[in-house]
């Protein structure tokens, strides 16, 4: 994902490391495809997510859409997947996969800075993979994730290319989430106003 925050009135647009140029996005997509083809990286990453059949999930910062097909198949026909990114090329990737695989339960959503058109309190699971290190205003991103997730839902944040301590610092500084548990790959959070217990 390439979420961004240079203000233009009340709108949020992009700059800095969050505003990935098209060429860089293409290079990133190519490298991820190689990683998935030869190392099965996306399958392993996705298998670690706590997603179940029938859930509504949000892939926030979906980038090259590498998890979309797996998410669609996991939640099944009674579930729904929202794939969100600020980059137009990411949205085009999602739409191509929707067409190619007939993913009728997937919807591509173009973000505008740290906001998107997903309704409040809709998601059982929101996950943000390999992008949190790029976010220049992490509290603004977390506020949006917290708006989307249901009161009983969870938010899964991957460190990306930053130390776990930095991830935890950003989450705690937001004041919006409580950390339920951690593993080697993710930090799993709930809304601060809910009782934060490890998953059953």
N, C-alpha and C positions, 0 to 999 in steps of 0.2 A: 504493500500500500504506500501511497505517496500523499498522505494528508498534509495540509499546509495552512498557513495562517497570516499572511500579510493582509491587513485590513483594507477593504475598499468600502467605505460606509459601514454597513452592518454585515456585509458579505465577507467571507474568508476565502482568500485565494492563496496561491502557492509561491514559495521561494525557498532558497537554501536546499539542504539535503532532502527535504520532504518532496520537493518538486522535481521528480525524476524525468529527465529528458527522454524523448522517444527512443533514441539510440540506446541509451542505457537500459531502458525497459526491455528492448529487444534482446540485448545481450544477457540481461538477467534471466529472461524467459528461456533463452537457448541453453544457458548453463544449468538451469533447473531441470529442463527436459533431459539433458545428459545425465544429471544426477538421478533422476527418476528412472531412466532407461537402464542404466548400468548398475545402479545401487539400490533401486526401489525405495528411494528416500521418502517420497510423498506417501506411499502406502504405509511405511513405518510411522511417519509423523501422524497420519490420520488415525491409525489404529490405537494410538495412545489417548485419543480424545474420548470423553465420556458422553457419547452420543447414542441415542436409542431410537428404535422405530417409533414413528408417530410424532416425534418432536418437531418443534419449529427451531431452526438453528440459523445463526448469522455468521457468515465468514467475513469478518470485517478486515478490510485490507487484503482482498482476495488475490491481488496481483495477477499472475498468469493463469489463475483459475485451476491450479493443479489439484485442489481437493474437492472440486465441485461435483464430479461424477460420483466419487465415493460417498460424499455427504448425501447426495440425492438417493443413492441406492440404500444407504443405511436408514434414513428416516422413512423411506418407502412412500407409497401413494397417499397415506394419511398424514404424512409430515410435509414440511415445507422448508426450503433453503433460500435465504437471501444472501446474495453475493455482492458485497459492497466494496467500492474503491473510488478514489478520486480521479484515477488516470483513465482517460477514454479508451486506451488500448486494452486495459484490463476488462472493461465492460464489453468491448468487442470480443475478447477471448471467451468470456462467459457465454455470450450469445451464440458464438460459434459452437461451443460445447453443448448448449441447449439444443441447437438444431441437429448437430451430428449424432447425439445419443438419445434424442427425444426426451429430454429431462423436463417433463411437464410440471414438476414440483419446484423448479428453480426460477428465481427472479433476479435479474441483474439490476442493481441500484447504483446510480451515479452519486457519489458524495459531493458535497459542496463544503470544502474545508473539513471541519470537524462535525458536520451535521449531514443527515441524510433523511430521506422521506419514509423511513420505516416507522410505523406507529409505535407509540409508547407501550411498554410492558408486553411485548409480543413473543419474546424468545425464551425458550427453555435453556438454550446454550448459546452464548456468544463466544466465538474464539478469534483471537488475533495472533497469527503465527508469523514469525520472522519479519516483524515490522516495528515492534515497540521501541527498538533502539533508535529508529529514525525520527521519532516524534519529538518535535520541538516544544510543544505544549501538552505534556502528557495528561495533565488534569483535565484539559478540554476534551481530549479523546476519551478518557475514562468517564467523564460526565455523559458523553453520548452513549457509551456502552451501557452505563448504568440506567439511562433512560429507556433503552431498548429491552433490557432483560426483565423477565417476570420477577416478582418478589421471591418466588421459590427457586428461581433459575440460577445459573452459574455463569461466570465469566472466566475464560481460560486464556491466560496471557503467557506467551512464550518470550523468553529473554531476548531472542535474536542475538545480535552481535554485541552484547554488553554483559557485564557480570551480574549474577543474581542479586547481589547487594544493591546494585543500581535499580534493577527492576522493582525490588521491594521498597526502596526509597521513594520511587515515583508513585507507586500504588498508595503507600501510607501517606505521602504528602497530599494526595488528592482529598483525603478525608471522606471518601465516598464508599470505599469497599473495605470489607474485612477479608483477611486471608484465611481460607478454610484449611488448606493444606498445600504442600509443595511436593514435587518430585523432581527428578533430574531434568525433566523436559519443560515443565509448566509450573505456573502459579495459578491455583484455582481459587476464585474469589466469589463472594456473594455481596449483596447490598448490605451496607453497614447496619441498616435498621432491622435486618432479619437475623434470626439466630444462626450463628455460623457453626455448623457441625460438619465433620467429614462425611463424605457420601457413604451410603450403606454398602 
